[in-house]
Amino acid sequence: MLTSDVENFPGYPTGIGGPEMMIHMREQAERFGLEVQDKNVEKVDFSERPFRVWVEGEEHRSEAVIICTGAEAIWLGVEGEDAQKGRGISTCATCDGAFFREQEVIVVGGGDSAMEEATFLTRFASKVTIVHRHDVFKASKVMYERAVNHPKIEIKTHRKIKSWLSNDEGLSGAVLEDPRDGSEEEISCTGAFIAIGHKPMTGFLQGELEMDGSGYILHSEHTMTSVPGVFAAGDVVDTRYRQAITAAGMGCEAAMDAEKWLEDQH
Ligand SMILES: Cc1cc2nc3c(=O)[nH]c(=O)nc-3n(C[C@H](O)[C@H](O)[C@H](O)COP(=O)(O)OP(=O)(O)OC[C@H]3O[C@@H](n4cnc5c(N)ncnc54)[C@H](O)[C@@H]3O)c2cc1C
């Protein structure tokens, strides 16, 4: 829902708008009798079956549950960001990199994701500047070296983004600040990629399922979680691929696993 153009989902040879694709998926599922409630799940109780799920105060009961609440990219939250989200500023180079052919872009972060995004973006951008708050990188040595040795990549350490600059055509640059002495510099860019991590949307589960240290749900067998009858799919378990097609594929797996598991109960 946050992106304008999706160019890499199969079946759309000329691309499709993100919200439009969501409407298509929803209408297709509703044609088979799916009921959708646009409401938030607040808490769950998976201690016995039927499972209990509280949706904005109303209690629902179910023999099986599939969780696919996704993961939110972490944004910087600095001035000028909201206006450019999903336009000049993205959190996914695989998705949006090709929109920045022969343009100057910034990648923010110091981990493997930032190095990977920066290296990937060199296929399209004329110049990639990695901006990192420290001079120590969390990225693995091999990923860091691949980035640092690339002729199109410049790395600026001890810099954080203070604000984003834009003009009538969109993003135009960033104000960088040196956290050690507060000094500032401006650099130009028409695209920026924030690669400082993702937060899985699992707070409402309150530890009812096994998760990794970052809150991603762990599978125990195929798409089933640590609680038999509770399944999980998509970005809420996926720390690696995070694409619409991979989430949809895993959603299909979870639906088939849930159906088979329900059949086996009788
Ligand atoms: C800006 C942007 C651009 C992208 N572009 C592309 C692209 O071009 N191609 C591509 O393949 N991928 C793209 N992606 C990645 C893709 O969107 C995700 O990989 C995919 O949407 C993951 O699907 P999902 O169903 O797991 O989670 P999501 O699509 O995130 O869906 C999770 C849903 O659960 C809901 N939810 C969360 N918590 C609760 C709760 N407590 N109760 C009820 N509902 C809840 C959320 O509101 C949301 O509707 C992009 C992502 C972003 C952010």
The ligand as a MOL file (V3000), in Angstrom:
LIG
                    3D

  0  0  0     0  0            999 V3000
M  V30 BEGIN CTAB
M  V30 COUNTS 53 58 0 0 0
M  V30 BEGIN ATOM
M  V30 1 C 7.7830 1.0550 -0.0260 0
M  V30 2 C 7.8100 -0.4230 -0.3390 0
M  V30 3 C 7.9020 -0.8320 -1.6530 0
M  V30 4 C 7.9120 -2.1960 -1.9690 0
M  V30 5 N 7.9810 -2.5560 -3.2660 0
M  V30 6 C 7.9740 -3.8690 -3.5990 0
M  V30 7 C 8.0240 -4.2790 -4.9640 0
M  V30 8 O 8.0720 -3.4540 -5.8880 0
M  V30 9 N 8.0460 -5.6190 -5.2240 0
M  V30 10 C 8.0150 -6.5640 -4.2250 0
M  V30 11 O 7.9930 -7.7520 -4.5330 0
M  V30 12 N 7.9640 -6.2070 -2.9270 0
M  V30 13 C 7.9450 -4.8840 -2.5800 0
M  V30 14 N 7.9360 -4.5130 -1.2650 0
M  V30 15 C 7.9320 -5.5620 -0.2410 0
M  V30 16 C 6.5250 -6.1650 -0.0950 0
M  V30 17 O 5.6050 -5.1160 0.0870 0
M  V30 18 C 6.4830 -7.1190 1.0920 0
M  V30 19 O 7.4910 -8.0900 0.9700 0
M  V30 20 C 5.1280 -7.8250 1.1620 0
M  V30 21 O 4.0790 -6.8790 1.2070 0
M  V30 22 C 5.0470 -8.7150 2.3940 0
M  V30 23 O 3.7550 -9.2630 2.4590 0
M  V30 24 P 3.1030 -9.7340 3.8270 0
M  V30 25 O 1.7350 -10.1800 3.4860 0
M  V30 26 O 4.0090 -10.6600 4.5290 0
M  V30 27 O 3.0490 -8.4240 4.7420 0
M  V30 28 P 2.3710 -7.0110 4.4470 0
M  V30 29 O 2.1240 -6.7770 3.0050 0
M  V30 30 O 3.1890 -6.0290 5.2150 0
M  V30 31 O 0.9340 -7.1490 5.1070 0
M  V30 32 C 0.7710 -7.2050 6.4990 0
M  V30 33 C -0.6350 -6.7360 6.8030 0
M  V30 34 O -0.9580 -7.0530 8.1660 0
M  V30 35 C -1.5660 -5.9170 8.7360 0
M  V30 36 N -1.3470 -5.9800 10.2040 0
M  V30 37 C -0.2130 -5.7630 10.8960 0
M  V30 38 N -0.4420 -5.9160 12.2280 0
M  V30 39 C -1.7620 -6.2250 12.3480 0
M  V30 40 C -2.6300 -6.4920 13.4540 0
M  V30 41 N -2.1740 -6.4880 14.7260 0
M  V30 42 N -3.9320 -6.7700 13.2130 0
M  V30 43 C -4.4130 -6.7920 11.9360 0
M  V30 44 N -3.6630 -6.5500 10.8440 0
M  V30 45 C -2.3440 -6.2690 11.0580 0
M  V30 46 C -0.8930 -4.7300 8.0830 0
M  V30 47 O -1.7070 -3.5860 8.2050 0
M  V30 48 C -0.8180 -5.2290 6.6380 0
M  V30 49 O -1.9980 -4.9800 5.9500 0
M  V30 50 C 7.8900 -3.1650 -0.9210 0
M  V30 51 C 7.8020 -2.7520 0.4120 0
M  V30 52 C 7.7620 -1.4030 0.7020 0
M  V30 53 C 7.6520 -0.9790 2.1570 0
M  V30 END ATOM
M  V30 BEGIN BOND
M  V30 1 1 1 2
M  V30 2 1 2 3
M  V30 3 2 2 52
M  V30 4 2 3 4
M  V30 5 1 4 5
M  V30 6 1 4 50
M  V30 7 2 5 6
M  V30 8 1 6 7
M  V30 9 1 6 13
M  V30 10 2 7 8
M  V30 11 1 7 9
M  V30 12 1 9 10
M  V30 13 2 10 11
M  V30 14 1 10 12
M  V30 15 2 12 13
M  V30 16 1 13 14
M  V30 17 1 14 15
M  V30 18 1 14 50
M  V30 19 1 15 16
M  V30 20 1 16 17
M  V30 21 1 16 18
M  V30 22 1 18 19
M  V30 23 1 18 20
M  V30 24 1 20 21
M  V30 25 1 20 22
M  V30 26 1 22 23
M  V30 27 1 23 24
M  V30 28 2 24 25
M  V30 29 1 24 26
M  V30 30 1 24 27
M  V30 31 1 27 28
M  V30 32 2 28 29
M  V30 33 1 28 30
M  V30 34 1 28 31
M  V30 35 1 31 32
M  V30 36 1 32 33
M  V30 37 1 33 34
M  V30 38 1 33 48
M  V30 39 1 34 35
M  V30 40 1 35 36
M  V30 41 1 35 46
M  V30 42 1 36 37
M  V30 43 1 36 45
M  V30 44 2 37 38
M  V30 45 1 38 39
M  V30 46 1 39 40
M  V30 47 2 39 45
M  V30 48 1 40 41
M  V30 49 2 40 42
M  V30 50 1 42 43
M  V30 51 2 43 44
M  V30 52 1 44 45
M  V30 53 1 46 47
M  V30 54 1 46 48
M  V30 55 1 48 49
M  V30 56 2 50 51
M  V30 57 1 51 52
M  V30 58 1 52 53
M  V30 END BOND
M  V30 END CTAB
M  END
